[in-house]
Amino acid sequence: MAKSSGQLGIIKLDDNGGEAGDGTPAVVGEVRSWTLNGDVVSFQGAAIGDTAVSTAIGAASFAVEVQVYFDGSDTPQGDLIERTPVDFELYPEGTEEAGSKIISGSGYMTNYVVTNSGEGFVEATGRITVDGELTRTAVGGS
């Protein structure tokens, strides 16, 4: 099974002047990590006399969290402001070569935190709540 180094992951963001869906995401600099979280609503129930619970699934929701070393001169980091609509692209394999996987979508920055611990670098963390479905494609459309 092929594995990808976490040191290679890429995230791109674009606030498109405040409207998601009309721009081209750019690479975010100084990324420490990013995480894609998915959750599906599930319903469980059992009727009198059933010996097991039945489960049905409902809608999915997703969120992306990105942690960076704060860089006020990095334009895509400027998209990490709460309430901002953003488009995003995640490259888990850390490359934009043909055939590499891309996970993309649109959403809203719903949380933004800047941390200065007094020692080390200033860090920023942003959370994108995804609006709708994720798209899973590959560079070059394959």
DSSP file (Angstrom, degrees, kcal/mol; ACC not computed):
  #  RESIDUE AA STRUCTURE BP1 BP2  ACC     N-H-->O    O-->H-N    N-H-->O    O-->H-N    TCO  KAPPA ALPHA  PHI   PSI    X-CA   Y-CA   Z-CA
    1    1 A M              0   0    0      0, 0.0     2,-0.2     0, 0.0     0, 0.0   0.000 360.0 360.0 360.0 131.4    0.0    0.0    0.0
    2    2 A A        -     0   0    0      1,-0.0     2,-0.3     2,-0.0     0, 0.0  -0.509 360.0-163.8 -76.0 142.5    1.4    3.4   -1.0
    3    3 A K        -     0   0    0     -2,-0.2     2,-0.4    90,-0.0    90,-0.0  -0.916   8.7-141.9-124.9 153.1    1.7    6.0    1.8
    4    4 A S        -     0   0    0     -2,-0.3     2,-0.2    88,-0.0    90,-0.1  -0.937  22.1-117.4-116.7 139.3    2.2    9.8    1.6
    5    5 A S    >   -     0   0    0     -2,-0.4     3,-1.8    88,-0.2     4,-0.3  -0.526  12.9-137.6 -73.2 135.8    4.4   11.8    3.8
    6    6 A G  G >  S+     0   0    0      1,-0.3     3,-0.7    -2,-0.2    -1,-0.1   0.713 101.6  70.5 -64.2 -19.8    2.7   14.4    6.0
    7    7 A Q  G 3  S+     0   0    0      1,-0.2    -1,-0.3    26,-0.0    -2,-0.0   0.630  97.2  52.3 -70.5 -11.4    5.5   16.7    5.1
    8    8 A L  G <  S+     0   0    0     -3,-1.8    -1,-0.2    84,-0.2    -2,-0.2   0.557  75.4 123.5-104.5  -9.4    4.2   16.9    1.6
    9    9 A G    <   -     0   0    0     -3,-0.7     2,-0.4    -4,-0.3    22,-0.1  -0.213  42.8-158.3 -59.8 142.3    0.5   17.8    2.0
   10   10 A I  E     -A   91   0A   0     81,-1.6    81,-2.8    85,-0.1     2,-0.4  -0.940   9.3-170.7-121.0 142.4   -0.7   21.0    0.2
   11   11 A I  E     -A   90   0A   0     -2,-0.4    17,-2.5    17,-0.3     2,-0.4  -0.999   4.3-166.2-130.0 138.0   -3.7   23.2    0.9
   12   12 A K  E     -AB  89  27A   0     77,-2.5    77,-1.8    -2,-0.4     2,-0.3  -0.949   6.6-174.6-120.7 143.8   -5.0   26.0   -1.3
   13   13 A L  E     +AB  88  26A   0     13,-2.2    13,-2.5    -2,-0.4     2,-0.3  -0.949   9.6 179.0-133.6 154.4   -7.5   28.7   -0.4
   14   14 A D  E     -A   87   0A   0     73,-1.5    73,-2.3    -2,-0.3     7,-0.2  -0.873  15.8-169.6-155.0 123.6   -9.3   31.5   -2.2
   15   15 A D    >>  -     0   0    0     -2,-0.3     3,-2.3    71,-0.2     4,-0.6   0.550  30.5-146.3 -89.2  -7.2  -11.8   33.9   -0.7
   16   16 A N  G >4  -     0   0    0      1,-0.3     3,-0.9     2,-0.2    70,-0.1   0.798  65.7 -57.8  52.1  35.9  -12.7   35.2   -4.2
   17   17 A G  G 34 S-     0   0    0      1,-0.2    -1,-0.3    68,-0.0     3,-0.1   0.802 109.6 -45.3  65.9  26.2  -13.3   38.7   -3.0
   18   18 A G  G <4 S+     0   0    0     -3,-2.3     2,-0.5    67,-0.3    -1,-0.2   0.442 121.8  94.6  98.3   0.7  -16.0   37.4   -0.6
   19   19 A E    X<  -     0   0    0     -3,-0.9     3,-0.8    -4,-0.6    -1,-0.1  -0.949  66.4-138.5-130.6 115.5  -17.9   35.0   -2.9
   20   20 A A  T 3  S+     0   0    0     -2,-0.5    -5,-0.1     1,-0.2    86,-0.1  -0.342  81.0  36.7 -66.6 147.6  -17.0   31.3   -3.1
   21   21 A G  T 3  S+     0   0    0     -7,-0.2    -1,-0.2    84,-0.1    -6,-0.1   0.504  93.2  83.0  96.3   5.7  -16.9   29.6   -6.5
   22   22 A D  S <  S+     0   0    0     -3,-0.8     2,-0.2    -8,-0.1    -2,-0.1   0.205  81.1  52.1-128.6  20.3  -15.4   32.3   -8.7
   23   23 A G  S    S-     0   0    0     -9,-0.1    -9,-0.1    -4,-0.0    -2,-0.0  -0.744  77.3 -99.3-140.5-172.1  -11.6   32.2   -8.3
   24   24 A T        -     0   0    0     -2,-0.2   -11,-0.1   -11,-0.1    -8,-0.1  -0.966  38.9-125.6-117.5 115.6   -8.6   30.0   -8.3
   25   25 A P        -     0   0    0      0, 0.0     2,-0.3     0, 0.0   -11,-0.3  -0.269  23.7-149.7 -60.3 144.4   -7.2   28.8   -4.9
   26   26 A A  E     -B   13   0A   0    -13,-2.5   -13,-2.2     1,-0.0    63,-0.1  -0.847  28.2 -88.3-116.2 153.0   -3.6   29.6   -4.2
   27   27 A V  E     -B   12   0A   0     -2,-0.3     2,-0.4   -15,-0.2   -15,-0.2  -0.347  38.4-131.2 -62.2 132.1   -1.1   27.6   -2.0
   28   28 A V        -     0   0    0    -17,-2.5     3,-0.5    48,-0.1   -17,-0.3  -0.727  25.4-136.1 -83.0 130.8   -1.2   28.6    1.7
   29   29 A G  S    S+     0   0    0     -2,-0.4    42,-0.1     1,-0.2    40,-0.1  -0.462  74.8  21.9 -87.2 160.3    2.3   29.2    3.0
   30   30 A E  S    S+     0   0    0      1,-0.2    39,-2.8    -2,-0.1     2,-0.2   0.771  76.9 177.1  60.3  32.1    3.9   28.0    6.3
   31   31 A V  E     +C   68   0A   0     -3,-0.5    37,-0.3    37,-0.2    -1,-0.2  -0.496  18.9 179.7 -70.5 130.4    1.4   25.1    6.7
   32   32 A R  E     -     0   0A   0     35,-3.5     2,-0.3     1,-0.4    36,-0.2   0.805  66.6 -28.7 -92.6 -41.8    2.0   23.0    9.8
   33   33 A S  E     -C   67   0A   0     34,-1.9    34,-3.1     2,-0.0    -1,-0.4  -0.981  49.7-155.5-165.4 160.6   -0.9   20.6    9.3
   34   34 A W  E     -C   66   0A   0     -2,-0.3     2,-0.4    32,-0.2    32,-0.2  -0.985   9.8-163.6-143.3 152.3   -4.4   20.3    7.8
   35   35 A T  E     -C   65   0A   0     30,-2.6    30,-2.7    -2,-0.3     2,-0.5  -0.998   9.5-154.5-137.3 135.7   -7.2   17.9    8.7
   36   36 A L  E     -C   64   0A   0     -2,-0.4     2,-0.5    28,-0.2    28,-0.2  -0.964  17.1-168.3-109.5 121.4  -10.4   16.9    6.9
   37   37 A N  E     -C   63   0A   0     26,-3.2    26,-2.2    -2,-0.5     2,-0.4  -0.927   3.3-172.5-111.6 132.1  -13.1   15.7    9.2
   38   38 A G  E     -C   62   0A   0     -2,-0.5     2,-0.4    24,-0.2    24,-0.2  -0.955   2.9-178.2-122.3 144.2  -16.3   14.0    7.9
   39   39 A D  E     -C   61   0A   0     22,-2.7    22,-3.0    -2,-0.4     2,-0.4  -1.000  10.1-158.5-142.1 139.1  -19.3   13.1    9.9
   40   40 A V  E     -C   60   0A   0     -2,-0.4     2,-0.3    20,-0.2    20,-0.2  -0.973  22.9-123.8-120.1 131.8  -22.5   11.3    8.8
   41   41 A V  E     -     0   0A   0     18,-2.4    17,-3.5    -2,-0.4     2,-0.4  -0.536  32.8-166.3 -69.0 132.5  -25.8   11.5   10.8
   42   42 A S  E     -C   57   0A   0     -2,-0.3     2,-0.4    15,-0.2    15,-0.2  -0.947  10.5-156.5-124.9 149.1  -27.0    8.1   11.8
   43   43 A F  E     -C   56   0A   0     13,-3.0    13,-2.5    -2,-0.4     2,-0.4  -0.972  10.4-170.8-122.8 135.1  -30.4    7.0   13.1
   44   44 A Q  E     +C   55   0A   0     -2,-0.4     2,-0.3    11,-0.2    11,-0.2  -0.953  12.5 155.6-127.2 147.9  -31.0    3.9   15.1
   45   45 A G  E     -C   54   0A   0      9,-1.9     9,-2.8    -2,-0.4     2,-0.3  -0.987  19.6-164.7-164.4 157.0  -34.1    2.2   16.2
   46   46 A A        -     0   0    0     -2,-0.3     2,-0.2     7,-0.2     7,-0.1  -0.991  15.9-141.0-146.1 140.5  -35.7   -1.1   17.3
   47   47 A A    >   -     0   0    0     -2,-0.3     3,-2.5     1,-0.1     2,-0.0  -0.576  45.8 -73.8 -95.2 163.0  -39.3   -2.2   17.5
   48   48 A I  T 3  S+     0   0    0      1,-0.3    -1,-0.1    -2,-0.2     3,-0.1  -0.349 123.8  22.0 -55.8 129.7  -40.8   -4.3   20.3
   49   49 A G  T 3  S+     0   0    0      1,-0.4    -1,-0.3    -3,-0.1     2,-0.1   0.204  90.1 129.8  94.1 -14.5  -39.6   -7.9   19.7
   50   50 A D    <   -     0   0    0     -3,-2.5    -1,-0.4     1,-0.1     3,-0.1  -0.452  45.1-158.8 -69.3 145.9  -36.5   -6.9   17.6
   51   51 A T  S    S+     0   0    0     -2,-0.1     2,-0.3    -3,-0.1    -1,-0.1   0.429  73.7  35.7-103.9  -1.7  -33.3   -8.5   18.7
   52   52 A A  S    S-     0   0    0     -7,-0.0     2,-0.3     0, 0.0    -1,-0.1  -0.984  82.9-108.7-147.5 156.9  -31.0   -6.0   17.0
   53   53 A V        -     0   0    0     -2,-0.3     2,-0.4    -7,-0.1    -7,-0.2  -0.678  28.0-139.0 -85.6 137.4  -31.0   -2.3   16.3
   54   54 A S  E     -C   45   0A   0     -9,-2.8    -9,-1.9    -2,-0.3     2,-0.4  -0.779  17.1-156.2 -93.8 142.8  -31.4   -1.1   12.7
   55   55 A T  E     -C   44   0A   0     -2,-0.4     2,-0.3   -11,-0.2   -11,-0.2  -0.968  12.7-179.3-123.8 135.9  -29.3    1.7   11.5
   56   56 A A  E     -C   43   0A   0    -13,-2.5   -13,-3.0    -2,-0.4     2,-0.3  -0.946  19.1-136.3-125.7 151.0  -29.9    4.2    8.7
   57   57 A I  E     -C   42   0A   0     -2,-0.3   -15,-0.2   -15,-0.2     2,-0.1  -0.817  19.5-177.5-111.0 152.7  -27.6    7.0    7.6
   58   58 A G  E     -     0   0A   0    -17,-3.5    -1,-0.1    -2,-0.3   -16,-0.0  -0.104  44.6 -19.2-119.0-143.3  -28.4   10.5    6.7
   59   59 A A  E     -     0   0A   0    -19,-0.1   -18,-2.4    -2,-0.1    -1,-0.3  -0.277  57.0-131.9 -72.0 151.7  -26.6   13.6    5.4
   60   60 A A  E     -C   40   0A   0    -20,-0.2     2,-0.3    -3,-0.1   -20,-0.2  -0.745  16.7-165.1-100.6 150.6  -22.8   14.0    5.7
   61   61 A S  E     -C   39   0A   0    -22,-3.0   -22,-2.7    -2,-0.3     2,-0.3  -0.972   5.6-164.8-132.5 152.0  -21.0   17.1    6.9
   62   62 A F  E     -C   38   0A   0     68,-0.4    68,-2.1    -2,-0.3     2,-0.3  -0.948   8.4-174.1-137.1 153.7  -17.4   18.1    6.6
   63   63 A A  E     -CD  37 129A   0    -26,-2.2   -26,-3.2    -2,-0.3     2,-0.4  -0.991  11.2-151.8-145.6 147.0  -14.9   20.5    8.0
   64   64 A V  E     -CD  36 128A   0     64,-2.5    64,-3.4    -2,-0.3     2,-0.4  -0.978   9.4-166.1-118.9 130.9  -11.3   21.3    7.2
   65   65 A E  E     -CD  35 127A   0    -30,-2.7   -30,-2.6    -2,-0.4     2,-0.4  -0.965   4.8-171.3-116.2 135.9   -8.9   22.6    9.8
   66   66 A V  E     -CD  34 126A   0     60,-2.4    60,-2.5    -2,-0.4     2,-0.5  -0.992   6.4-163.7-128.8 133.7   -5.6   24.2    8.9
   67   67 A Q  E     +CD  33 125A   0    -34,-3.1   -35,-3.5    -2,-0.4   -34,-1.9  -0.971  19.5 169.3-118.0 127.7   -2.7   25.1   11.2
   68   68 A V  E     -CD  31 124A   0     56,-3.0    56,-2.6    -2,-0.5     2,-0.6  -0.892  43.9-106.4-132.6 159.3    0.0   27.5   10.0
   69   69 A Y  E     - D   0 123A   0    -39,-2.8    54,-0.3    -2,-0.3    53,-0.0  -0.830  59.6-104.0 -79.1 124.0    2.9   29.5   11.2
   70   70 A F        +     0   0    0     52,-2.2     2,-0.3    -2,-0.6    52,-0.2  -0.257  47.6 172.5 -57.9 130.0    1.4   33.0   11.1
   71   71 A D    >   -     0   0    0      3,-0.1     3,-2.0   -42,-0.1     6,-0.2  -0.837  17.6-166.9-141.9  98.6    2.7   35.0    8.1
   72   72 A G  T 3  S+     0   0    0     -2,-0.3    -1,-0.1     1,-0.3    -2,-0.0   0.655  88.9  57.5 -62.7 -16.4    0.9   38.3    7.6
   73   73 A S  T 3  S+     0   0    0      4,-0.0     2,-0.9     1,-0.0    -1,-0.3   0.506  80.5  99.0 -92.2  -4.5    2.5   38.7    4.1
   74   74 A D    X>  -     0   0    0     -3,-2.0     4,-1.0     1,-0.2     3,-0.6  -0.742  62.2-157.1 -86.9 107.2    1.0   35.4    2.8
   75   75 A T  G >4 S+     0   0    0     -2,-0.9     3,-1.1     1,-0.2     4,-0.4   0.884  89.6  51.8 -54.8 -47.6   -2.1   36.3    0.8
   76   76 A P  G >4 S+     0   0    0      0, 0.0     3,-1.7     0, 0.0    -1,-0.2   0.850 103.4  59.5 -61.8 -30.7   -3.9   32.9    1.1
   77   77 A Q  G X4 S+     0   0    0     -3,-0.6     3,-2.0     1,-0.3    -2,-0.2   0.819  93.2  67.7 -63.2 -26.8   -3.4   33.0    4.9
   78   78 A G  G << S+     0   0    0     -3,-1.1    -1,-0.3    -4,-1.0     3,-0.1   0.677  87.5  67.0 -64.5 -16.5   -5.4   36.2    4.7
   79   79 A D  G <  S+     0   0    0     -3,-1.7     2,-1.3    -4,-0.4    -1,-0.3   0.534  75.6  90.4 -79.0  -6.3   -8.4   34.0    3.7
   80   80 A L    <   +     0   0    0     -3,-2.0     2,-0.4    -4,-0.2    -1,-0.2  -0.253  59.5 122.2 -85.4  49.6   -8.3   32.5    7.2
   81   81 A I  S >  S-     0   0    0     -2,-1.3     3,-1.6    -3,-0.1    28,-0.3  -0.940  70.2-101.0-115.5 133.7  -10.7   35.1    8.6
   82   82 A E  T 3  S+     0   0    0     -2,-0.4    28,-0.2     1,-0.2    46,-0.1  -0.123 103.0  19.8 -56.2 147.5  -14.0   34.1   10.2
   83   83 A R  T 3  S+     0   0    0     26,-3.7    -1,-0.2     1,-0.2    27,-0.1   0.392  89.5 134.8  74.0   1.8  -17.2   34.4    8.2
   84   84 A T    <   -     0   0    0     -3,-1.6    25,-2.7    25,-0.2     2,-0.3  -0.664  55.6-131.9 -82.3 128.5  -15.2   34.4    4.9
   85   85 A P  E     - E   0 108A   0      0, 0.0     2,-0.3     0, 0.0   -67,-0.3  -0.656  37.0-179.7 -74.5 134.5  -16.6   32.2    2.1
   86   86 A V  E     - E   0 107A   0     21,-2.5    21,-2.5    -2,-0.3     2,-0.4  -0.965  30.3-143.4-136.6 151.2  -13.7   30.2    0.7
   87   87 A D  E     -AE  14 106A   0    -73,-2.3   -73,-1.5    -2,-0.3     2,-0.3  -0.867  30.3-169.0-100.7 146.7  -12.9   27.6   -2.0
   88   88 A F  E     -AE  13 105A   0     17,-2.6    17,-1.8    -2,-0.4     2,-0.4  -0.976  19.0-164.8-138.9 154.4  -10.3   25.0   -1.0
   89   89 A E  E     -AE  12 104A   0    -77,-1.8   -77,-2.5    -2,-0.3     2,-0.4  -0.995   9.3-160.9-134.8 130.9   -8.2   22.3   -2.5
   90   90 A L  E     -AE  11 103A   0     13,-3.1    13,-2.3    -2,-0.4   -79,-0.2  -0.941   4.5-167.0-112.3 133.5   -6.4   19.6   -0.5
   91   91 A Y  E >   -A   10   0A   0    -81,-2.8     3,-1.8    -2,-0.4   -81,-1.6  -0.816   5.9-178.5-118.3  87.3   -3.6   17.6   -2.0
   92   92 A P  T 3  S+     0   0    0      0, 0.0   -84,-0.2     0, 0.0    -1,-0.1   0.782  82.0  54.0 -60.9 -27.9   -3.0   14.7    0.4
   93   93 A E  T 3  S-     0   0    0      8,-0.4   -88,-0.2     2,-0.2   -84,-0.1   0.535 107.4-126.4 -85.8  -5.2   -0.1   13.3   -1.7
   94   94 A G  S <  S+     0   0    0     -3,-1.8     2,-0.3     1,-0.2   -85,-0.1   0.688  74.4  92.9  74.0  19.1    1.7   16.7   -1.6
   95   95 A T        -     0   0    0      6,-0.2    -2,-0.2     2,-0.1    -1,-0.2  -0.981  61.7-150.6-142.4 154.1    2.1   17.0   -5.3
   96   96 A E        +     0   0    0     -2,-0.3     3,-0.1    -3,-0.1     2,-0.1   0.032  55.4 132.8-108.9  24.1    0.3   18.6   -8.3
   97   97 A E  S >  S-     0   0    0      1,-0.2     3,-2.3     2,-0.1    42,-0.3  -0.409  72.6 -76.9 -72.9 152.9    1.6   16.0  -10.7
   98   98 A A  T 3  S+     0   0    0      1,-0.3    42,-0.2    -2,-0.1    -1,-0.2  -0.205 119.9  21.5 -51.3 132.8   -0.8   14.4  -13.1
   99   99 A G  T 3  S+     0   0    0     40,-2.6    -1,-0.3     1,-0.3     2,-0.1   0.213  87.5 134.5  92.1 -14.0   -2.9   11.7  -11.4
  100  100 A S    <   -     0   0    0     -3,-2.3    39,-2.8     1,-0.1    -1,-0.3  -0.422  61.4-104.6 -68.7 144.2   -2.4   13.0   -7.9
  101  101 A K  E     - F   0 138A   0     37,-0.2    -8,-0.4    -3,-0.1     2,-0.4  -0.388  33.3-167.9 -74.7 145.2   -5.5   13.2   -5.8
  102  102 A I  E     - F   0 137A   0     35,-2.6    35,-2.3   -11,-0.2     2,-0.5  -0.999   8.2-166.1-130.9 133.4   -7.4   16.4   -5.0
  103  103 A I  E     +EF  90 136A   0    -13,-2.3   -13,-3.1    -2,-0.4     2,-0.3  -0.991  26.4 168.4-115.2 122.7  -10.2   16.9   -2.5
  104  104 A S  E     +EF  89 135A   0     31,-2.6    31,-2.8    -2,-0.5     2,-0.3  -0.873   9.4 132.5-135.7 165.3  -12.0   20.2   -3.0
  105  105 A G  E     -E   88   0A   0    -17,-1.8   -17,-2.6    -2,-0.3     2,-0.3  -0.976  41.1 -98.5 177.9-172.0  -15.0   22.1   -2.0
  106  106 A S  E     +E   87   0A   0     27,-0.4    25,-2.9    25,-0.3     2,-0.3  -0.933  45.8 129.4-130.4 154.0  -16.5   25.4   -0.8
  107  107 A G  E     -EG  86 130A   0    -21,-2.5   -21,-2.5    -2,-0.3     2,-0.4  -0.912  47.4 -79.2-173.5-158.8  -17.4   26.6    2.7
  108  108 A Y  E     -EG  85 129A   0     21,-2.1    21,-2.8    -2,-0.3     2,-0.7  -0.982  33.4-116.2-131.3 138.9  -17.1   29.3    5.3
  109  109 A M  E     + G   0 128A   0    -25,-2.7   -26,-3.7    -2,-0.4    19,-0.3  -0.655  39.8 170.3 -69.9 116.1  -14.3   30.1    7.7
  110  110 A T  E     +     0   0A   0     17,-2.8     2,-0.3    -2,-0.7    -1,-0.2   0.461  59.8  27.9-111.5  -4.3  -16.1   29.5   11.0
  111  111 A N  E     + G   0 127A   0     16,-1.0    16,-2.3   -30,-0.0     2,-0.3  -0.962  56.3 176.8-157.1 139.8  -13.3   29.7   13.5
  112  112 A Y  E     + G   0 126A   0     -2,-0.3     2,-0.4    14,-0.2    14,-0.2  -0.962   5.5 177.6-147.6 126.7   -9.9   31.5   13.5
  113  113 A V  E     - G   0 125A   0     12,-2.7    12,-2.8    -2,-0.3     2,-0.5  -0.997  12.9-162.1-133.7 132.2   -7.4   31.5   16.3
  114  114 A V  E     - G   0 124A   0     -2,-0.4     2,-0.5    10,-0.2    10,-0.3  -0.966  15.5-163.9-111.5 130.3   -3.9   33.1   16.5
  115  115 A T  E     + G   0 123A   0      8,-3.4     8,-2.7    -2,-0.5     2,-0.5  -0.957  17.0 179.3-122.0 129.2   -1.6   31.8   19.3
  116  116 A N        -     0   0    0     -2,-0.5     6,-0.1     6,-0.2     4,-0.1  -0.930   2.7-177.2-124.7 104.2    1.5   33.4   20.6
  117  117 A S        -     0   0    0     -2,-0.5     3,-0.1     4,-0.4    -1,-0.1   0.512  46.6-113.7 -82.2  -4.3    2.9   31.2   23.4
  118  118 A G  S    S+     0   0    0      2,-0.1     2,-0.4     1,-0.1    -1,-0.1   0.116  98.6  64.8  91.8 -23.2    5.8   33.6   24.2
  119  119 A E  S    S+     0   0    0      2,-0.1    -2,-0.3     0, 0.0     2,-0.1  -0.993  99.5   3.5-130.0 139.8    8.3   31.1   22.9
  120  120 A G  S    S-     0   0    0     -2,-0.4     2,-0.2    -3,-0.1    -2,-0.1  -0.412 103.8 -23.2  85.6-164.1    8.6   29.9   19.4
  121  121 A F        -     0   0    0     -2,-0.1    -4,-0.4     1,-0.1     2,-0.3  -0.484  62.8-107.6 -86.8 152.3    6.6   31.0   16.4
  122  122 A V        -     0   0    0    -52,-0.2   -52,-2.2    -2,-0.2     2,-0.3  -0.627  42.6-160.4 -72.9 134.3    3.2   32.7   16.3
  123  123 A E  E     -DG  69 115A   0     -8,-2.7    -8,-3.4    -2,-0.3     2,-0.4  -0.843  11.8-160.1-119.5 155.6    0.7   30.2   15.0
  124  124 A A  E     -DG  68 114A   0    -56,-2.6   -56,-3.0    -2,-0.3     2,-0.4  -0.992   2.5-165.4-133.7 143.7   -2.8   30.5   13.4
  125  125 A T  E     -DG  67 113A   0    -12,-2.8   -12,-2.7    -2,-0.4     2,-0.3  -0.997   7.2-174.4-129.7 132.8   -5.5   27.9   13.1
  126  126 A G  E     -DG  66 112A   0    -60,-2.5   -60,-2.4    -2,-0.4     2,-0.4  -0.945  11.2-152.4-126.9 150.1   -8.6   28.2   10.9
  127  127 A R  E     -DG  65 111A   0    -16,-2.3   -17,-2.8    -2,-0.3   -16,-1.0  -0.985   4.5-161.0-124.3 127.1  -11.7   26.0   10.5
  128  128 A I  E     -DG  64 109A   0    -64,-3.4   -64,-2.5    -2,-0.4     2,-0.7  -0.932   8.1-152.3-105.4 120.5  -13.7   25.8    7.3
  129  129 A T  E     -DG  63 108A   0    -21,-2.8   -21,-2.1    -2,-0.6   -66,-0.2  -0.854  27.6-126.3 -90.1 118.8  -17.2   24.4    7.6
  130  130 A V  E     - G   0 107A   0    -68,-2.1     2,-0.8    -2,-0.7   -68,-0.4  -0.420  11.7-146.7 -72.9 136.4  -17.9   22.8    4.2
  131  131 A D        -     0   0    0    -25,-2.9   -25,-0.3    -2,-0.1     2,-0.3  -0.876  66.8 -27.4-103.2 100.4  -21.1   23.9    2.4
  132  132 A G  S    S-     0   0    0     -2,-0.8   -70,-0.2   -72,-0.1     2,-0.1  -0.670 105.0 -12.1  99.0-152.8  -22.3   20.9    0.4
  133  133 A E        -     0   0    0     -2,-0.3   -27,-0.4     1,-0.1     2,-0.3  -0.405  58.0-120.3 -87.9 160.0  -20.4   18.0   -1.0
  134  134 A L        -     0   0    0    -29,-0.1     2,-0.5    -2,-0.1   -29,-0.2  -0.710  21.4-138.4 -90.4 151.2  -16.7   17.4   -1.4
  135  135 A T  E     -F  104   0A   0    -31,-2.8   -31,-2.6    -2,-0.3     2,-0.6  -0.959  12.5-163.3-110.9 129.5  -15.3   16.7   -4.9
  136  136 A R  E     +F  103   0A   0     -2,-0.5   -33,-0.2   -33,-0.2     2,-0.2  -0.947  30.8 136.0-115.4 112.8  -12.7   14.0   -5.2
  137  137 A T  E     -F  102   0A   0    -35,-2.3   -35,-2.6    -2,-0.6     2,-0.3  -0.616  44.3-113.2-135.1-167.3  -10.7   14.2   -8.5
  138  138 A A  E >   -F  101   0A   0    -37,-0.3     3,-2.6    -2,-0.2   -37,-0.2  -0.963  40.1 -88.2-134.5 153.0   -7.2   13.9   -9.7
  139  139 A V  G >  S+     0   0    0    -39,-2.8   -40,-2.6   -42,-0.3     3,-0.5  -0.409 120.7  26.4 -57.8 131.6   -4.8   16.5  -11.2
  140  140 A G  G 3  S-     0   0    0    -42,-0.2    -1,-0.3     1,-0.2   -42,-0.1   0.454 127.2 -85.7  87.5   1.4   -5.4   16.3  -15.0
  141  141 A G  G <         0   0    0     -3,-2.6    -1,-0.2     1,-0.1    -2,-0.2   0.533 360.0 360.0  81.5   6.9   -9.0   15.1  -14.4
  142  142 A S    <         0   0    0     -3,-0.5    -3,-0.1   -42,-0.1    -2,-0.1   0.475 360.0 360.0 -89.7 360.0   -8.3   11.4  -14.2
